[in-house]
Amino acid sequence: MPVGTQSLALIMYHYPKGTVEGVDPPSQYWLLWNIPSGTVSLPRSNPDSIGDEGSDKDGNATGYTPPCSPKPWFSISRKPEHQYFIELFALNAPLATLPTHDALSVDWTVLISTQK
């Protein structure tokens, strides 16, 4: 952990077919902020509610959405159809512009705009 880290933020996402990285927002599978800097692990789906969670990829609920890469019916390849990314940000202060609770209003665009 870098010296001075006060908080962590985590983003799990992928760019669906037809979207352009850097132009279109990706599908978000997990948005999590205000993670205490002493946190050393997060179980899948965050059952202990560590930090605050944003909107799922469909905008219907907050929290973790498990990835699912469908295989086309004609494919014999075992390669996944989607490439997922998980980014962890070490922050020198909590994200004061975001809610201090789980919030459906926080999506990819909202969370990323606080990083700039």
C-alpha positions as CSV (number, residue, x, y, z in Angstrom):
1,M,0.0,0.0,0.0
2,P,1.5,3.4,-0.9
3,V,2.3,5.7,2.0
4,G,-0.5,8.1,2.7
5,T,-3.3,5.8,1.5
6,Q,-6.5,6.7,3.2
7,S,-9.0,4.8,1.2
8,L,-9.4,2.3,-1.6
9,A,-11.7,2.1,-4.6
10,L,-12.3,-0.9,-6.8
11,I,-13.8,-1.2,-10.3
12,M,-14.6,-4.4,-12.1
13,Y,-15.7,-3.9,-15.8
14,H,-15.6,-5.0,-19.4
15,Y,-16.2,-3.4,-22.7
16,P,-19.1,-5.1,-24.5
17,K,-18.9,-5.8,-28.2
18,G,-19.6,-2.7,-30.2
19,T,-18.3,-0.3,-27.5
20,V,-15.0,1.6,-27.8
21,E,-12.7,1.9,-24.8
22,G,-12.1,5.5,-23.9
23,V,-15.3,6.6,-25.7
24,D,-18.1,4.5,-24.4
25,P,-18.6,3.5,-20.8
26,P,-18.0,-0.2,-20.1
27,S,-20.4,-2.6,-18.4
28,Q,-19.7,-2.3,-14.7
29,Y,-19.7,-5.5,-12.6
30,W,-18.6,-4.0,-9.3
31,L,-18.1,-0.5,-8.1
32,L,-16.8,-0.1,-4.6
33,W,-15.4,2.9,-2.8
34,N,-14.6,4.0,0.8
35,I,-12.8,0.7,1.3
36,P,-10.7,1.1,4.5
37,S,-7.0,1.2,3.7
38,G,-6.2,-1.7,6.0
39,T,-8.4,-4.1,4.0
40,V,-6.4,-7.0,2.7
41,S,-9.1,-9.1,0.9
42,L,-12.6,-8.9,-0.3
43,P,-14.7,-12.1,-0.7
44,R,-16.7,-12.4,-3.9
45,S,-19.9,-10.4,-3.6
46,N,-18.7,-8.6,-0.4
47,P,-20.9,-10.3,2.1
48,D,-19.5,-8.2,5.0
49,S,-20.5,-5.0,3.1
50,I,-17.0,-3.5,3.2
51,G,-17.0,0.0,1.7
52,D,-19.8,1.5,-0.3
53,E,-21.2,-0.1,-3.5
54,G,-22.6,1.4,-6.7
55,S,-24.9,0.3,-9.4
56,D,-24.8,-3.1,-11.0
57,K,-24.3,-3.4,-14.7
58,D,-28.1,-3.2,-15.4
59,G,-28.7,-0.3,-13.0
60,N,-31.2,-2.4,-11.0
61,A,-29.3,-2.9,-7.7
62,T,-26.1,-2.1,-6.0
63,G,-23.3,-4.6,-5.5
64,Y,-21.4,-7.3,-7.3
65,T,-22.5,-8.9,-10.5
66,P,-20.7,-12.1,-11.4
67,P,-19.1,-12.2,-14.8
68,C,-20.5,-14.5,-17.5
69,S,-18.9,-14.9,-20.8
70,P,-21.2,-16.7,-23.2
71,K,-19.8,-19.1,-25.7
72,P,-21.2,-18.9,-29.2
73,W,-23.0,-22.1,-30.3
74,F,-20.6,-22.5,-33.2
75,S,-17.4,-22.0,-31.2
76,I,-15.1,-24.9,-30.3
77,S,-12.6,-22.5,-28.7
78,R,-12.4,-22.3,-24.9
79,K,-11.4,-18.6,-25.1
80,P,-13.7,-16.3,-23.1
81,E,-15.9,-13.9,-25.1
82,H,-15.3,-11.1,-22.7
83,Q,-12.2,-9.7,-21.2
84,Y,-12.8,-8.4,-17.6
85,F,-10.7,-5.8,-15.8
86,I,-10.4,-5.2,-12.1
87,E,-8.7,-1.9,-11.0
88,L,-7.8,-1.0,-7.5
89,F,-7.1,2.6,-6.7
90,A,-5.1,3.7,-3.6
91,L,-6.5,7.1,-2.6
92,N,-5.0,9.8,-0.4
93,A,-8.4,10.8,0.8
94,P,-11.9,9.3,0.8
95,L,-14.1,10.2,-2.2
96,A,-15.9,13.0,-0.6
97,T,-18.2,13.7,-3.5
98,L,-19.7,10.2,-3.4
99,P,-22.3,9.0,-0.9
100,T,-21.2,7.3,2.3
101,H,-23.6,4.4,1.7
102,D,-24.5,2.0,-1.1
103,A,-26.0,4.1,-3.9
104,L,-27.7,3.1,-7.1
105,S,-27.0,6.6,-8.5
106,V,-23.2,5.8,-8.7
107,D,-22.4,4.2,-12.0
108,W,-19.1,3.9,-14.0
109,T,-19.3,7.5,-15.2
110,V,-20.0,9.0,-11.8
111,L,-17.2,7.0,-10.1
112,I,-14.6,7.7,-12.8
113,S,-15.4,11.4,-12.8
114,T,-14.2,11.5,-9.1
115,Q,-10.8,10.1,-10.1
116,K,-10.0,13.0,-12.5
